[in-house]
Amino acid sequence: MIECKICKKQFNVLTTHLQKAHKMPKKVYRELYHTDEFVSPELKEKLQVAQESHREEKSAFAKQQWSDGTLKGKPRK
């Protein structure tokens, strides 16, 4: 989790909290607290794993379409 430096509460994503609870844009918070951390390390890791998995699935799908000739919607002769 990532801690809001204003109210000390913990969040996965800080930007929505800053806007709703403190009426503060991300840019102002960044300047006041000298940080670029707005997403918790745990969430970053989950997103990275999901992105890698999606990339692998997309690649496998494209390879399958290429091998059977349907990549561009035209079957191979």
DSSP file (Angstrom, degrees, kcal/mol; ACC not computed):
  #  RESIDUE AA STRUCTURE BP1 BP2  ACC     N-H-->O    O-->H-N    N-H-->O    O-->H-N    TCO  KAPPA ALPHA  PHI   PSI    X-CA   Y-CA   Z-CA
    1    1 A M              0   0    0      0, 0.0     2,-0.4     0, 0.0    11,-0.2   0.000 360.0 360.0 360.0 159.5    0.0    0.0    0.0
    2    2 A I  E     -A   11   0A   0      9,-3.3     9,-2.5    38,-0.1     2,-0.4  -0.953 360.0-131.1-119.0 138.2    1.0    3.6   -0.4
    3    3 A E  E     -A   10   0A   0     -2,-0.4     2,-0.5     7,-0.2     7,-0.2  -0.713  11.7-128.0 -95.2 134.3    0.5    6.2    2.3
    4    4 A C     >  -     0   0    0      5,-2.9     4,-1.9    -2,-0.4     5,-0.1  -0.659  15.6-148.3 -72.6 126.1   -1.1    9.6    1.7
    5    5 A K  T  4 S+     0   0    0     -2,-0.5    -1,-0.1     1,-0.2    -2,-0.0   0.567  92.5  53.6 -77.0  -7.1    1.3   12.1    3.2
    6    6 A I  T  4 S+     0   0    0      3,-0.1    -1,-0.2     1,-0.0    -2,-0.0   0.907 128.3  10.4 -89.4 -52.6   -1.6   14.4    4.1
    7    7 A C  T  4 S-     0   0    0      2,-0.1    -2,-0.2     0, 0.0    -1,-0.0   0.458  92.0-126.8-111.0  -3.3   -3.9   12.1    6.1
    8    8 A K     <  +     0   0    0     -4,-1.9     2,-0.2     1,-0.2    -3,-0.1   0.617  59.4 142.3  68.4  15.0   -1.6    9.0    6.6
    9    9 A K        -     0   0    0     -5,-0.1    -5,-2.9    -6,-0.0     2,-0.4  -0.534  49.5-119.1 -84.3 156.5   -4.2    6.6    5.2
   10   10 A Q  E     +A    3   0A   0     -7,-0.2     2,-0.3    -2,-0.2    -7,-0.2  -0.773  36.3 166.9-101.6 139.6   -3.1    3.7    3.0
   11   11 A F  E     -A    2   0A   0     -9,-2.5    -9,-3.3    -2,-0.4     3,-0.2  -0.960  41.9-138.0-144.3 159.4   -4.2    3.2   -0.7
   12   12 A N  S    S+     0   0    0      1,-0.3    28,-3.2    -2,-0.3     2,-0.4   0.830 104.4  24.2 -81.2 -38.6   -3.4    1.1   -3.7
   13   13 A V  B     -B   39   0B   0     26,-0.2     4,-0.5     1,-0.1    -1,-0.3  -0.996  66.7-170.5-130.2 126.7   -3.8    4.2   -5.9
   14   14 A L     >  +     0   0    0     24,-3.0     4,-2.6    -2,-0.4     5,-0.2   0.756  69.8  75.9 -89.8 -26.6   -3.4    7.6   -4.5
   15   15 A T  H  > S+     0   0    0     23,-0.5     4,-2.1     1,-0.2     5,-0.2   0.887  96.5  46.3 -60.0 -44.7   -4.6    9.9   -7.3
   16   16 A T  H  > S+     0   0    0      1,-0.2     4,-2.6     2,-0.2     5,-0.3   0.917 113.4  50.7 -64.4 -42.2   -8.3    9.4   -6.9
   17   17 A H  H  >>S+     0   0    0     -4,-0.5     4,-2.8     1,-0.2     5,-0.8   0.926 109.1  51.2 -59.6 -45.9   -8.0    9.8   -3.1
   18   18 A L  H  X5S+     0   0    0     -4,-2.6     6,-2.2     1,-0.2     4,-1.0   0.915 113.3  45.1 -59.3 -43.6   -6.1   13.1   -3.5
   19   19 A Q  H  <5S+     0   0    0     -4,-2.1     4,-0.5     4,-0.3    -1,-0.2   0.920 122.4  34.7 -67.5 -44.7   -8.8   14.5   -5.9
   20   20 A K  H  <5S+     0   0    0     -4,-2.6    -2,-0.2    -5,-0.2    -3,-0.2   0.933 127.5  31.6 -79.5 -47.4  -11.8   13.4   -3.8
   21   21 A A  H  <5S+     0   0    0     -4,-2.8    -3,-0.2    -5,-0.3    -2,-0.1   0.845 136.0  20.9 -83.2 -34.8  -10.6   13.8   -0.2
   22   22 A H  S  <<S-     0   0    0     -4,-1.0    -3,-0.2    -5,-0.8    -1,-0.1   0.434  89.8-130.1-116.9  -1.2   -8.2   16.7   -0.5
   23   23 A K        +     0   0    0     -4,-0.5    -4,-0.3    -5,-0.3    -3,-0.1   0.890  62.0 141.6  51.7  42.1   -9.3   18.4   -3.8
   24   24 A M        -     0   0    0     -6,-2.2    -1,-0.2    -9,-0.1    -2,-0.1  -0.958  50.0-132.2-121.6 124.8   -5.6   18.2   -4.8
   25   25 A P     >  -     0   0    0      0, 0.0     4,-2.0     0, 0.0     3,-0.4  -0.365  26.8-115.0 -68.3 153.6   -4.3   17.5   -8.3
   26   26 A K  H  > S+     0   0    0      1,-0.2     4,-2.7     2,-0.2     5,-0.2   0.871 114.8  58.4 -54.6 -41.0   -1.5   15.0   -8.6
   27   27 A K  H  > S+     0   0    0      1,-0.2     4,-2.0     2,-0.2    -1,-0.2   0.894 106.4  46.8 -60.4 -42.6    0.8   17.7   -9.9
   28   28 A V  H  > S+     0   0    0     -3,-0.4     4,-2.7     2,-0.2     5,-0.2   0.926 112.6  49.1 -67.1 -45.0    0.4   19.8   -6.7
   29   29 A Y  H  X S+     0   0    0     -4,-2.0     4,-2.8     1,-0.2     5,-0.2   0.918 110.0  52.9 -59.3 -44.2    0.9   16.8   -4.4
   30   30 A R  H  X>S+     0   0    0     -4,-2.7     4,-1.1     1,-0.2     5,-0.8   0.910 112.5  44.2 -57.8 -44.7    4.1   15.9   -6.4
   31   31 A E  H  <5S+     0   0    0     -4,-2.0    -2,-0.2     2,-0.2    -1,-0.2   0.896 116.4  45.7 -69.9 -40.7    5.5   19.3   -5.9
   32   32 A L  H  <5S+     0   0    0     -4,-2.7    -2,-0.2     1,-0.2    -1,-0.2   0.888 126.6  27.6 -69.3 -39.6    4.6   19.6   -2.2
   33   33 A Y  H  <5S-     0   0    0     -4,-2.8    -1,-0.2    -5,-0.2    -2,-0.2   0.330  98.0-128.3-110.8   6.1    5.8   16.2   -1.2
   34   34 A H  T  <5 +     0   0    0     -4,-1.1     2,-0.3    -5,-0.2    -3,-0.2   0.915  62.6 128.7  48.4  57.3    8.5   15.6   -3.9
   35   35 A T      < -     0   0    0     -5,-0.8    -1,-0.2    -6,-0.2    -2,-0.1  -0.983  49.2-171.1-141.4 151.1    7.2   12.2   -5.0
   36   36 A D        +     0   0    0     -2,-0.3     2,-0.8    -6,-0.0    -1,-0.1   0.167  59.5 113.2-118.6  12.3    6.3   10.3   -8.1
   37   37 A E        +     0   0    0      1,-0.2     3,-0.1    -7,-0.1    -2,-0.0  -0.778  20.2 140.0 -91.9 110.6    4.8    7.4   -6.2
   38   38 A F        +     0   0    0     -2,-0.8   -24,-3.0     1,-0.2   -23,-0.5   0.402  60.5  59.8-126.8  -4.6    1.1    7.2   -6.8
   39   39 A V  B    S-B   13   0B   0    -26,-0.2   -26,-0.2   -25,-0.1    -1,-0.2  -0.992  87.6-112.1-128.5 134.5    0.6    3.5   -7.2
   40   40 A S     >  -     0   0    0    -28,-3.2     4,-2.5    -2,-0.4     5,-0.2  -0.265  23.2-121.1 -63.5 149.4    1.4    0.9   -4.5
   41   41 A P  H  > S+     0   0    0      0, 0.0     4,-2.2     0, 0.0     5,-0.2   0.865 113.6  56.0 -57.8 -36.5    4.3   -1.5   -5.2
   42   42 A E  H  > S+     0   0    0      2,-0.2     4,-2.1     1,-0.2     5,-0.1   0.923 109.5  44.2 -62.5 -44.8    1.9   -4.4   -4.8
   43   43 A L  H  > S+     0   0    0      2,-0.2     4,-2.7     1,-0.2     5,-0.2   0.896 110.7  54.9 -68.8 -39.3   -0.4   -3.1   -7.4
   44   44 A K  H  X S+     0   0    0     -4,-2.5     4,-2.3     1,-0.2    -2,-0.2   0.919 109.4  48.2 -57.1 -43.9    2.5   -2.3   -9.8
   45   45 A E  H  X S+     0   0    0     -4,-2.2     4,-2.5     2,-0.2    -2,-0.2   0.924 111.6  48.8 -64.5 -45.0    3.7   -5.9   -9.5
   46   46 A K  H  X S+     0   0    0     -4,-2.1     4,-2.4     1,-0.2    -2,-0.2   0.910 112.6  48.5 -60.7 -42.7    0.2   -7.3  -10.2
   47   47 A L  H  X S+     0   0    0     -4,-2.7     4,-2.5     2,-0.2    -1,-0.2   0.887 110.9  50.6 -65.5 -39.3   -0.2   -5.0  -13.2
   48   48 A Q  H  X S+     0   0    0     -4,-2.3     4,-2.5    -5,-0.2    -2,-0.2   0.921 110.9  48.2 -65.1 -44.2    3.2   -6.0  -14.6
   49   49 A V  H  X S+     0   0    0     -4,-2.5     4,-2.3     1,-0.2    -2,-0.2   0.923 113.4  47.9 -61.7 -44.6    2.4   -9.7  -14.2
   50   50 A A  H  X S+     0   0    0     -4,-2.4     4,-2.5     1,-0.2    -2,-0.2   0.895 111.7  50.3 -63.5 -40.5   -1.0   -9.2  -15.9
   51   51 A Q  H  X S+     0   0    0     -4,-2.5     4,-2.5     2,-0.2    -2,-0.2   0.911 111.2  48.0 -65.3 -43.0    0.6   -7.2  -18.7
   52   52 A E  H  X S+     0   0    0     -4,-2.5     4,-2.3     2,-0.2    -2,-0.2   0.910 112.3  49.4 -64.1 -42.0    3.3   -9.8  -19.4
   53   53 A S  H  X S+     0   0    0     -4,-2.3     4,-2.4     2,-0.2    -2,-0.2   0.917 111.9  48.2 -62.4 -44.2    0.7  -12.6  -19.4
   54   54 A H  H  X S+     0   0    0     -4,-2.5     4,-2.7     1,-0.2    -2,-0.2   0.906 110.3  52.0 -63.1 -41.9   -1.5  -10.6  -21.8
   55   55 A R  H  X S+     0   0    0     -4,-2.5     4,-2.3     1,-0.2    -1,-0.2   0.908 110.6  48.1 -62.0 -42.6    1.5   -9.9  -24.1
   56   56 A E  H  X S+     0   0    0     -4,-2.3     4,-2.5     2,-0.2    -2,-0.2   0.911 112.8  47.9 -65.0 -42.6    2.4  -13.7  -24.1
   57   57 A E  H  X S+     0   0    0     -4,-2.4     4,-2.4     2,-0.2    -2,-0.2   0.908 112.3  49.4 -63.7 -41.9   -1.2  -14.6  -24.9
   58   58 A K  H  X S+     0   0    0     -4,-2.7     4,-2.4     2,-0.2    -2,-0.2   0.903 111.9  48.7 -64.1 -42.1   -1.4  -12.0  -27.7
   59   59 A S  H  X S+     0   0    0     -4,-2.3     4,-2.5     2,-0.2    -2,-0.2   0.918 111.4  48.8 -64.4 -44.5    1.9  -13.2  -29.2
   60   60 A A  H  X S+     0   0    0     -4,-2.5     4,-2.2     2,-0.2    -2,-0.2   0.899 111.8  50.1 -62.5 -41.0    0.8  -16.9  -29.1
   61   61 A F  H  X S+     0   0    0     -4,-2.4     4,-2.4     2,-0.2    -2,-0.2   0.921 111.5  47.7 -63.3 -45.1   -2.5  -15.9  -30.8
   62   62 A A  H  X S+     0   0    0     -4,-2.4     4,-2.6     2,-0.2    -2,-0.2   0.898 110.9  51.4 -64.2 -40.9   -0.8  -14.0  -33.5
   63   63 A K  H  X S+     0   0    0     -4,-2.5     4,-2.6     2,-0.2    -1,-0.2   0.909 110.3  49.6 -62.3 -41.1    1.7  -16.8  -34.1
   64   64 A Q  H  X S+     0   0    0     -4,-2.2     4,-1.9     1,-0.2     6,-0.2   0.923 112.3  47.0 -63.5 -44.4   -1.2  -19.3  -34.4
   65   65 A Q  H  X>S+     0   0    0     -4,-2.4     5,-1.7     1,-0.2     6,-1.0   0.886 112.6  50.2 -65.1 -38.0   -3.0  -17.0  -36.9
   66   66 A W  H ><5S+     0   0    0     -4,-2.6     3,-0.7     4,-0.2    -2,-0.2   0.921 109.9  50.2 -65.7 -43.1    0.2  -16.5  -38.9
   67   67 A S  H 3<5S+     0   0    0     -4,-2.6    -1,-0.2     1,-0.2    -2,-0.2   0.838 115.5  41.4 -68.2 -32.0    0.8  -20.2  -39.1
   68   68 A D  H 3<5S-     0   0    0     -4,-1.9     8,-0.8    -5,-0.2    -1,-0.2   0.434 113.7-116.6 -95.9   2.6   -2.7  -21.0  -40.3
   69   69 A G  T <<5S+     0   0    0     -3,-0.7     3,-0.3    -4,-0.6     5,-0.3   0.580  85.4 110.1  83.3   9.7   -2.8  -18.1  -42.7
   70   70 A T    > < +     0   0    0     -5,-1.7     3,-1.7    -6,-0.2    -4,-0.2   0.299  38.5 107.1-101.0  10.8   -5.6  -16.1  -41.1
   71   71 A L  T 3  S+     0   0    0     -6,-1.0    -1,-0.2     1,-0.3    -5,-0.1   0.892  92.9  30.9 -56.9 -41.3   -3.5  -13.3  -39.7
   72   72 A K  T 3  S-     0   0    0      2,-0.3    -1,-0.3    -3,-0.3    -2,-0.1   0.144 123.8 -98.0-104.3  20.2   -4.8  -10.8  -42.3
   73   73 A G  S <  S+     0   0    0     -3,-1.7    -3,-0.1     1,-0.2    -2,-0.1   0.508  94.9 109.3  81.6   3.1   -8.2  -12.5  -42.6
   74   74 A K        -     0   0    0     -5,-0.3    -2,-0.3     0, 0.0    -1,-0.2  -0.952  66.6-132.0-116.9 119.6   -7.2  -14.5  -45.7
   75   75 A P        -     0   0    0      0, 0.0    -6,-0.2     0, 0.0    -5,-0.1  -0.373  30.5-105.8 -66.0 146.5   -6.7  -18.2  -45.4
   76   76 A R              0   0    0     -8,-0.8    -6,-0.0     1,-0.1    -9,-0.0  -0.406 360.0 360.0 -70.3 149.0   -3.5  -19.6  -46.9
   77   77 A K              0   0    0     -2,-0.1    -1,-0.1    -8,-0.0    -8,-0.0   0.413 360.0 360.0 -93.0 360.0   -3.8  -21.5  -50.2
